[in-house]
């Protein structure tokens, strides 16, 4: 009877849940639900409690002094999101080694598109706000929210070819790195060069260990999290950058080469087949030992970078990203009116910079780079797809909102900037989804 109920639970609950998690678009569904939930909470009677939760500070105390004492919102954006960027870095490294980015000419196109996709929005904003007190917000429309843009493109599944996904991933990473550089140079008042140097030293130690053949994942975790990430977190530079850089330091070659793995697997299978079974549900001691050897060999045959990527992907997709959305996607519209929105050109500059400048800069750069023979594109990157990717890149959300808090101390301008970000991000996401939602685009 117990086995009967276990079978029903497995078929009715466990297996459907596993299938849901294994689908790429499922992560987008969960993320979308989280965004809607954040917006509802921000505009409900629970609004004050919703915002207050993320203001609570968490950290450590040593000799009565706070250490790594930050708000919950800060921990989510710099801590949990570092895991997302780490996985993205691992995926990019895999593509650089044996995927779409293994040909250097393939990297020129998304990098050029990212640069143009930052400059054109900044130019549009500046043209609309030059000479005013709002001129300092030119960096707001430069940023692409990698989390939301990639969630949408992966929600489309096989309707978007791998080349387009890699293009947007690389573009978003370069874009985000560019945004962080802008923050560091133009919007950061205090940067600790000592902590940056410490972080770089830990990254160099990871690089040296990689070259020396160290494959222990725990070793890289200790140096990457306890060293590089903490140092970058305390330096004033966004800690997610440390996560991307650390990912590139993880070994991408296995301890056990493929030919040797195949030989040992064949020997183990032969050895297992030669052990006389006991005809009961448990295995013989010799059988267990052979299976254990096979499991160890299988682990050693997978490069540490791919092992980490495979293990962390579900947690990032179904825990990190929804929590991130809940903490960042909530915008309150209480007391909003047309006069407060358009009293300056901040909202217009941000909205047009993102929604018009991003796709325009990306499309023009792709056209010029290919036309001049500087870069090449695959047949899958059609004009319609490049346009769709350009509109997805106009999703600003988190990084743009973060820059807006650095650019403006005036509450009205800050609200205007967030309205512009929100409007452009929603419109860009819808347009990009529509353009890419076909196998013949």
Secondary structure in CASP SS format (residue, H / E / C, confidence):
PFRMAT SS
TARGET T0000
AUTHOR 0000-0000-0000
METHOD secondary structure of the structure
MODEL  1
X C 1.00
X H 1.00
X H 1.00
X H 1.00
X H 1.00
X H 1.00
X H 1.00
X H 1.00
X H 1.00
X H 1.00
X H 1.00
X H 1.00
X H 1.00
X H 1.00
X H 1.00
X H 1.00
X H 1.00
X H 1.00
X H 1.00
X H 1.00
X H 1.00
X H 1.00
X C 1.00
X H 1.00
X H 1.00
X H 1.00
X H 1.00
X H 1.00
X H 1.00
X H 1.00
X H 1.00
X H 1.00
X H 1.00
X H 1.00
X H 1.00
X H 1.00
X H 1.00
X H 1.00
X H 1.00
X H 1.00
X H 1.00
X H 1.00
X C 1.00
X C 1.00
X C 1.00
X C 1.00
X H 1.00
X H 1.00
X H 1.00
X H 1.00
X H 1.00
X H 1.00
X H 1.00
X C 1.00
X C 1.00
X C 1.00
X E 1.00
X E 1.00
X E 1.00
X E 1.00
X E 1.00
X E 1.00
X C 1.00
X C 1.00
X E 1.00
X E 1.00
X E 1.00
X E 1.00
X E 1.00
X E 1.00
X E 1.00
X H 1.00
X H 1.00
X H 1.00
X H 1.00
X H 1.00
X H 1.00
X H 1.00
X H 1.00
X H 1.00
X H 1.00
X H 1.00
X H 1.00
X H 1.00
X H 1.00
X H 1.00
X H 1.00
X H 1.00
X H 1.00
X H 1.00
X H 1.00
X H 1.00
X H 1.00
X H 1.00
X H 1.00
X H 1.00
X H 1.00
X H 1.00
X C 1.00
X H 1.00
X H 1.00
X H 1.00
X C 1.00
X H 1.00
X H 1.00
X H 1.00
X H 1.00
X H 1.00
X H 1.00
X H 1.00
X H 1.00
X H 1.00
X H 1.00
X H 1.00
X H 1.00
X H 1.00
X H 1.00
X H 1.00
X H 1.00
X H 1.00
X H 1.00
X H 1.00
X H 1.00
X H 1.00
X H 1.00
X H 1.00
X H 1.00
X H 1.00
X H 1.00
X C 1.00
X C 1.00
X C 1.00
X C 1.00
X C 1.00
X H 1.00
X H 1.00
X H 1.00
X H 1.00
X H 1.00
X H 1.00
X H 1.00
X H 1.00
X C 1.00
X C 1.00
X C 1.00
X H 1.00
X H 1.00
X H 1.00
X H 1.00
X H 1.00
X H 1.00
X H 1.00
X H 1.00
X H 1.00
X H 1.00
X C 1.00
X H 1.00
X H 1.00
X H 1.00
X C 1.00
X C 1.00
X H 1.00
X H 1.00
X H 1.00
X H 1.00
X H 1.00
X H 1.00
X H 1.00
X H 1.00
X H 1.00
X H 1.00
X H 1.00
X H 1.00
X H 1.00
X H 1.00
X H 1.00
X H 1.00
X H 1.00
X H 1.00
X H 1.00
X H 1.00
X H 1.00
X H 1.00
X H 1.00
X H 1.00
X H 1.00
X H 1.00
X C 1.00
X C 1.00
X C 1.00
X C 1.00
X C 1.00
X H 1.00
X H 1.00
X H 1.00
X H 1.00
X H 1.00
X H 1.00
X H 1.00
X H 1.00
X H 1.00
X H 1.00
X H 1.00
X H 1.00
X H 1.00
X H 1.00
X H 1.00
X H 1.00
X H 1.00
X H 1.00
X H 1.00
X C 1.00
X C 1.00
X C 1.00
X C 1.00
X C 1.00
X H 1.00
X H 1.00
X H 1.00
X H 1.00
X H 1.00
X H 1.00
X H 1.00
X H 1.00
X H 1.00
X H 1.00
X H 1.00
X H 1.00
X H 1.00
X H 1.00
X H 1.00
X H 1.00
X H 1.00
X H 1.00
X H 1.00
X C 1.00
X C 1.00
X C 1.00
X C 1.00
X H 1.00
X H 1.00
X H 1.00
X H 1.00
X H 1.00
X H 1.00
X H 1.00
X H 1.00
X C 1.00
X C 1.00
X C 1.00
X C 1.00
X C 1.00
X C 1.00
X C 1.00
X C 1.00
X C 1.00
X C 1.00
X H 1.00
X H 1.00
X H 1.00
X H 1.00
X H 1.00
X H 1.00
X H 1.00
X H 1.00
X H 1.00
X H 1.00
X H 1.00
X H 1.00
X H 1.00
X H 1.00
X H 1.00
X H 1.00
X C 1.00
X C 1.00
X C 1.00
X C 1.00
X C 1.00
X C 1.00
X C 1.00
X C 1.00
X C 1.00
X C 1.00
X C 1.00
X H 1.00
X H 1.00
X H 1.00
X H 1.00
X H 1.00
X H 1.00
X H 1.00
X H 1.00
X H 1.00
X H 1.00
X H 1.00
X H 1.00
X H 1.00
X H 1.00
X H 1.00
X H 1.00
X H 1.00
X C 1.00
X C 1.00
X H 1.00
X H 1.00
X H 1.00
X H 1.00
X H 1.00
X H 1.00
X H 1.00
X H 1.00
X H 1.00
X H 1.00
X H 1.00
X H 1.00
X H 1.00
X H 1.00
X H 1.00
X H 1.00
X H 1.00
X H 1.00
X H 1.00
X H 1.00
X H 1.00
X H 1.00
X H 1.00
X H 1.00
X H 1.00
X C 1.00
X C 1.00
X C 1.00
X C 1.00
X C 1.00
X C 1.00
X C 1.00
X C 1.00
X C 1.00
X H 1.00
X H 1.00
X H 1.00
X H 1.00
X C 1.00
X C 1.00
X C 1.00
X C 1.00
X H 1.00
X H 1.00
X H 1.00
X H 1.00
X H 1.00
X H 1.00
X H 1.00
X H 1.00
X H 1.00
X H 1.00
X H 1.00
X H 1.00
X H 1.00
X H 1.00
X H 1.00
X H 1.00
X H 1.00
X H 1.00
X H 1.00
X H 1.00
X H 1.00
X H 1.00
X H 1.00
X H 1.00
X H 1.00
X H 1.00
X C 1.00
X C 1.00
X C 1.00
X C 1.00
X C 1.00
X C 1.00
X C 1.00
X C 1.00
X C 1.00
X C 1.00
X C 1.00
X H 1.00
X H 1.00
X H 1.00
X H 1.00
X H 1.00
X H 1.00
X H 1.00
X H 1.00
X H 1.00
X H 1.00
X C 1.00
X C 1.00
X C 1.00
X C 1.00
X H 1.00
X H 1.00
X H 1.00
X H 1.00
X H 1.00
X H 1.00
X H 1.00
X H 1.00
X H 1.00
X H 1.00
X H 1.00
X C 1.00
X C 1.00
X C 1.00
X H 1.00
X H 1.00
X H 1.00
X H 1.00
X H 1.00
X H 1.00
X H 1.00
X H 1.00
X H 1.00
X H 1.00
X H 1.00
X H 1.00
X H 1.00
X H 1.00
X H 1.00
X H 1.00
X H 1.00
X H 1.00
X H 1.00
X H 1.00
X H 1.00
X H 1.00
X H 1.00
X H 1.00
X H 1.00
X H 1.00
X C 1.00
X C 1.00
X C 1.00
X C 1.00
X C 1.00
END
